Amino acid sequence: MDNTKNTYNVTGMGCTACAARIETILKNQGGVSEAKVNFAEKTVEVTHTVSIQHLQEALQPAGYSLI
């Protein structure tokens, strides 16, 4: 799979600590080369080679979702 850069809306993010946690979770996934959260807009820009399902599964245990 090619490297893709996408922006996703994030649910469950209520504070800047949540934003940092989301970035950390995503950056620790194999196949993710970059993750940048925009807390004000409740979005995350991710450069990845894995499916969105993989990203979702990484975030769900912490209470976050991508839409």
ZAMARGU-4260 file (C-alpha; in steps of 0.2 Angstrom, whole numbers, plus 5000, padded with zeros to 4 digits):
<rodrens>
0) 5000/5000/5000 | 5006/5017/4996 | 5009/5031/5008 | 4993/5041/5010 | 4990/5058/5019
5) 4972/5060/5026 | 4963/5071/5038 | 4950/5063/5049 | 4938/5070/5062 | 4941/5064/5079
10) 4928/5060/5092 | 4931/5058/5111 | 4945/5071/5111 | 4941/5084/5125 | 4957/5091/5130
15) 4975/5095/5124 | 4981/5079/5134 | 4969/5069/5123 | 4976/5077/5108 | 4994/5072/5113
20) 4988/5054/5117 | 4980/5052/5100 | 4996/5057/5092 | 5006/5045/5102 | 4995/5031/5099
25) 4995/5034/5080 | 5014/5037/5079 | 5017/5021/5088 | 5008/5011/5075 | 5018/5002/5062
30) 5014/5010/5045 | 5011/5027/5052 | 5025/5039/5047 | 5016/5055/5054 | 5001/5061/5064
35) 4997/5079/5068 | 4982/5083/5079 | 4973/5100/5077 | 4964/5101/5094 | 4954/5116/5089
40) 4946/5108/5074 | 4945/5091/5082 | 4955/5083/5067 | 4971/5073/5065 | 4981/5072/5049
45) 4989/5055/5047 | 5002/5049/5034 | 5001/5030/5033 | 5001/5014/5023 | 4989/5005/5034
50) 4970/5005/5033 | 4958/5017/5042 | 4952/5001/5051 | 4969/4998/5058 | 4970/5016/5065
55) 4952/5015/5072 | 4957/4999/5081 | 4972/5007/5089 | 4962/5022/5095 | 4946/5013/5101
60) 4953/5006/5117 | 4957/5023/5123 | 4940/5030/5119 | 4943/5039/5102 | 4936/5037/5085
65) 4940/5043/5068 | 4926/5048/5056
</rodrens>
